Amino acid sequence: MDPYFGYEIAIALIGLYGLILYLLYRAGRIGPERSLSLFGPALMTKTQRGRSLLDRWGRFSRFWSVIGDLGVTLAAIAMAVIVALLILGAITSLRLSPSQAPTPQEALGLPGINPIIPLGYGIVALVVGIVLHELMHGVIARSQKIGVKSLGILWFVIPIGAFVEQDDAEMQAASRRRRDRVAAAGVLANFALTVVFFVALSGLIASSVAPNANGVGIAYVESGTPAANVSLAAGDIITAIGTAPTPTTNLFDAALANSTPHETVTVTYYSASLGHSVTTSVVLATNPNNSSRGFLGVAVYALTPSEIRGILIWPPGSDAGPVTGTLDWLVLPLAGIEPVSGTPASYFHLTGVMAHVSPSAFWIGANLLYWLAWMNLLLGLSNALPLFPLDGGLLFRDFAASLAARVKRGWTAAHLDEFGGRAAAVSSVLVLLLLLWQFIVPRLL
């Protein structure tokens, strides 16, 4: 089979998409005031249908005003957090070698481009996140008596999101507090969705998933090693070496550190293929990195099956601490654990009402919930950046103007808006520099 078949299909689809856009443009069907228009390379399909629904939802103005104020507060906190992370990343990048520097693909949270975001789960999560993000903008806008001109879908070969087009003149004429509620609405929606999908995943895992054994999960077995000779395989769980239980990777490493080459030890493990525990004798080889230590020939995941389950249920409850547990939840894709399929999935069995459900179908649903939470968190943080034209850029403009109004009491409204615009332009440049810094500077040192 052609190894580049997938790329060839993608190129052909993009070419066909470009041809369709060209023909629509030549036919006069694409234009700023038409139902079809371009947003960069993306096609926007606009409609006025759905505005009445936004009006009905937005009529509870007091309720949505409170929600909008909460969104402004959360967006401000998220803005500070994401900028602090960018600064920390810039400082850390000074110690990176060119080979350790992140790639531009890793900076883009796009499925199929970012190597850690799976295409299928990523597209579904991205579309859901963007659609509800924009829908919240529309609802809050109508609650603040700001008009919505159109709604629509954004296409780039496939649907990649949605948009709600507010009336720019009414947005500018509104008070800073009202328009900030609208700007922060999308960030609030994404954070709310993160919580909803996280809780759904947590409850599902807590009630339906149990590890097959309490030990370390084998990621792979090197051929020709003692482990391979006794049929240990990826997906098995080692629970003891000799008389020493191995419920954590540290205890597993310690057990091997105390062994010697050619020593015969017993290994107790849960066999994924047999479905029960096995105890077998193994003659250890010489460790290629330390000739005084025994060598089994397996690589294990840094997180045990029990730890993976615990982190999916409640990351702050990790034995390593709430911060480490939360970071572990975020980097499960980097560890090769999420999406849970193949080897990681074989560490668990289903219980409760899900006991008779197909494991593959179950994990598809569970993985989707994880990526819905993960992508919405990413969207919320990204949109909080003080960078035009993101929501955070609009908010930072008004934050700067509000601060100036307290200090420069003699400034007119026009002067304050001008100052806010300049402050947001400066912040946009600084954020872009921080983003580029992490990819460029390590390669120059």
N, C-alpha and C positions, 0 to 999 in steps of 0.2 A: 504493500500500500504506500502511496506517495506520502512522505512525512510532512510535506508542505500543503497537503490537500486542504486543511482548515484555513490556512492563510490565503490560498488561492480562491476559496469560496468567499472569504471576507472581502478580498480585493474586488472580486466580481460583483458582489452585492453593493459595495461602495460606488463602483463604477456605474452600475445600473441606477443607483440612487442619484448620482450626479447627472446622469442623462435625463432622468425624469424631471429634475429641477430645471435643467436647461430648457427642455421642451415646454414646461409650464411657464417659464419666464418669457420665452419667445412668443407664446400664445397670449401673453398679457394677463395671466392668471395670478401672478405673484407681484405684490406691491404693498407699500406701507398702509394704504387705506383699504386693502382687499382682505378677504378672509384667509388668504395665504400670504405669508411674508417670511422673510429670512431673518434669523438671528445668528449671525456668523454663518457657519455651514449648516445650521439646523433649520428645519422648516417648522414654522409656527402655523397651526391651523386654529383660527379664531372663530368664536361664536358668541352670540349674546344670550344664548340659552343658558339657563342656570342662574341668571342674575336674580330672578324672583325668589329662588331658593335661598340665596345669600341674604336677601332682604328679610325673609321669614326668620332665618336663624339669627340674624343680626339685630332683630328688633328688641332684644333684651339688653338694652344699652348699658344699664348699670352693672349687670353681671359681667358683660364682656369688657367693660372698663376696668373692673377689678382684675380680671384675667389678664388684660393687657398690661396693667401696672406690674403684675407679677412677672410677666414676660420681660418687661424692661429691666427689672431687677436681676432676673436670671441671665439675661443677655449681657448685662454689665459684668456680672461675675464670670461668665464664660469668656468674655472678651479679655479680662485680666488673666485668667488661667491660660488661655491659648497663647497670648502674647508672652507670658512668663515661660511657657514651654518652648516657644520659638527662641527666646533668648538663651535658655538653658541648652537647647540644641545647638545654637551657634557657638556657645562656649565649649561644649563637648566636642564639636567638630574640629576644634583646634588640635585635638589629640588623636584624630583619626588619620590613618594612612590612606592613600588614594584607593587602595583595594577595599578599604572598609567604608568608604564614603557611600551614602545612599545614591541610588540612580534616580533620574527624573521620573521614571515610571512609578517609583514608590511614593512620589509626592502627589500623584494624582489618584484620588479615591474613586477611580472608575473601573468597573468590572471588565476584565479582559485586558486591561492595561496595567493596573497595579497587580503585581504577581501574587499577592496574598489574598486578593478578593476573588472568589470563584465566580465565573461568568453567570451561570444560571441564578444562583441565590442572590448574587450581587445585583443583577438587573432588576429582579422582582423587588428587592429591598429598596433599591434606589428609586424606582418608580413610585412605590408606595410612599416613601418618605417625601419625595418632591411634591406629589399630588396633594397629600394632606398638609404639607407645609404651605403650599399656595392657597389651598382652600381656607386655611386659618387666616391668611392675609386678607382674603375676601370677606370673611365673616366679620373680622374686627374692623375692617375698613367701613363696611356698611353700618356697623354699630356706632361708629364715630362720625356718621353722616358724610363719609367720603365716597364718591361715586366709583363704580366699577364699570369700565368700558367694555371689557370682553373677558371671556375665559377661553382656554384652549389647551391643546396638546403640543408638545415639542417633540419633533422627530429627527433622528439621525439614523437612517436605515430602519431602525425600530423605534417605538415610543420610548423616549428617555426621560420624560417628565411632563409636567403641566405648568401652567402659569395663570395668574389672575392679574389682568392689566388694570391698575387703578387710574383714576383721573388725575394726571400730574398737576393740573392747575389747582384742583381742590386739595391735593396733598400739600402743595406749597402754601396755600391760603390757610390751612388748618393750623391750630396752635402746635407748638413743639410737642407737648404732652400727648395730644391726640395722634399726631403722625408717628410718634415714637411707639405708641401702642401698636400701630399697624406694622411698623418695621420689625418690632420684636416678636410679632405673632408667630412667624414661621419658626424662629428659634425655639420658642415655647412649645410649639406643636411637636417638633422633633424630639425635644427632651421628654415631653409627656409620652410620646410613642416609645421612646427608649425604655421608660419605666414600665409601660404596659406590656411590651413584648418580653422584657426581662422577667417580670413577675410570672407571665404565662409560661416561659421556659423553665423557670425555677420550680414552679408548681408541678409541671409535667415531669421533670427529672426526679424531683423528690418523691413523687408518688408512683413512679413507673420503672425506675432504673436502679439496678443493684450491681456492684462489681462481682465478678465470679469468684474472686478470692482477695485476700488482703496481702498484697505484695507489690512487686515492681513489674511493670508491663514490658515485655520484650518487643522492641521496635524492629530489630532484624538480627539474624544469626549469620556469622561469617562461615562460609563453606570451608570444610576441612578442619574445623576446630573441634574441641571436645564437646561443645554444645551441639554442633551439627551431628556428631557421631552418635549422640544419644537421642536424636530426633527432637530436640528443643526447636521451637519455631516461633516466628513472629506471631503475636496474639496470645502466647502463653504468659502466665503470671508466675514468677518465681516467688515463693512464700518463705523459703528457708534454704540456707546453705549450711550443711552440717546441723548442729543444734542451735544455730543462730537464726532467729526469725528475721525476715527482710521486709518489714512493712513500709520502709522508706528507702529512697535511693542512697542516703547516707549510710544506713545500716547495711545495705547491699554492698556498697563500695568497701565498707569496713570489713565485712566478712571475707571479701576477696583479698583485701590488703593483708590480712592475717594468714593467707594461704601461701603455699610454696609450690614451685614447679614439680610436676610428677606426683603431687599429693593426690590421693584418692579421697574425694569428698562425696557426701550425699547431697543431692539437689532435690528439693521438694517443689513441685510446681503444679499449677492448674493447666491442664492441656485443653486448649480450645477445640481441638479436633476430636478428642475423646470425651470431653464434657465432664471430666472428673480429675481429682488430684492424683499425681504420680510421684513416687519417690524412686530415684535412680542413682546409681553410683557413677561418678565421673572422674576420670584421671585428668587433672589439670595440665595444661601445657605451660611453656615459659612465656611470661608476658613480654612482648616485643619492646615495651617501653621501660621495663624494670625487670631485669633478669632474676631478681630474688623473689618475685611475686608469681603466684599462679595465674593462669589465664583461662577463662571459660569460653570467650568468643561470642558474647552477646552485647548488643547495645540496648539500653533501656531508656524509656522516656524519663525526662526530668521530673515529671509529675506522675504519681502512681494513679491507678484507676480510681482508688478511693478519693484521692486529692482532686482529680478531674471532676468527679461527681460533686464533691463539696464546693468547688469553685463555680460550677454551673448553677448550683443552688444558691449559694450566698458567699461571694468572694471575700467580703470583710471578715468572715469567720475562719479564714485560712489559718493554720497553725503558724505560718510564716508571718502573720500580721495582716491587718486590713489593707495597708498600702500595697504590699507585695501580692496579696490575694487579688486585689482589684487589677493590678498590672498583669497578673497571670491570666485573668479573664480576658483582658484586652489583647494579649499576644498569643492566645491559643492558636490562631492561624499561623503565626510565625513558627510555632513549635510543631506544626504539622498535625495538630490534634483536631482542629476544626476546619472544615466540616468533619464531623465524626462519621467515618466510614472505613471500610477495610479493616486494617489492624486495630485502630482504637475502638471500633465498634465491637470487636470480638472480645473485649475485656468485660463486657457487661451482658446481663440478661434482663428481660422485661418482667415486671411483676404487676400485681394488682389488676386493674381493669384492662391493662395493655398486654397482659401476659400472653395472649393468643394472637396479638397483632404481628404482622410481618416486621422483623427488626429493620429491614431496609426501608420500608414505608415509614416506620416510626421515626427513624433517624433523619429522613428527608424532612418531615414536619418539624422535628426538634432543631435541625440545622437552620431551617428557614426562620424560625423564631429567633435564633441567635443572631443571624445576619440582619434581620429586621431591627433588632435592638442595636447592633453594632453600627450599622450604616446610619441609623437615625442619630446616634450619638455623634458620629463623624459629621453628618450634615449640620447638626446643631452647633457644634464647635466651629466648623469651617465658616458658617454663615455669621458667626459672632465676631469674626476678624474685622478690625477697623480698616477695611479695605473696600474702596468703591469697585463695583456697584453692589457689593454684598450688603445684607441687612446691617451688619456691624458698622460698615462705613457710613450709612445714613444715620445710625444711632450716635456714632462718635462725633459727627458733625454737630448734632443737636446738643450732645453732652458738652462739647467745647463752647458752643454758643451760650448755653445756660451758665457755665462757669464764668465766662467773660461778663455776662450780665450782672453777676454778683460783684465782680471786681470793678468793671467799668460801667458805673451806673449812668453815665452821661451818653453812652453809645445809643444810637438809634437801632431800630429793629433791622434795617438794611445793613448797618455796620456789623451787627452781631452775626447775621447770616453770612456775611462775607468772611468774617473771621472764622466761623465754623467751617465753611467750605474750604478755606485755606488749611485749617488744622487737619481736616479729613484728608486733604490731598497729601500733606506731609506724612500723615500716619500711613497712607496707602503706599507711598514710596518706601518708607521704613519697613513695612511688613513684607513688601516684595523683596527688599534687600535681605531681610532675615531668611525668607524662604529660599532665595538663591544661594545665600551664604553656605548653607549646609552641603550643597552639591558642588560648589565651585572651589571654595577655600581649601578643603582637604586635598584637592587635586593640584593645588598650586604650591603647597608646602613641601 
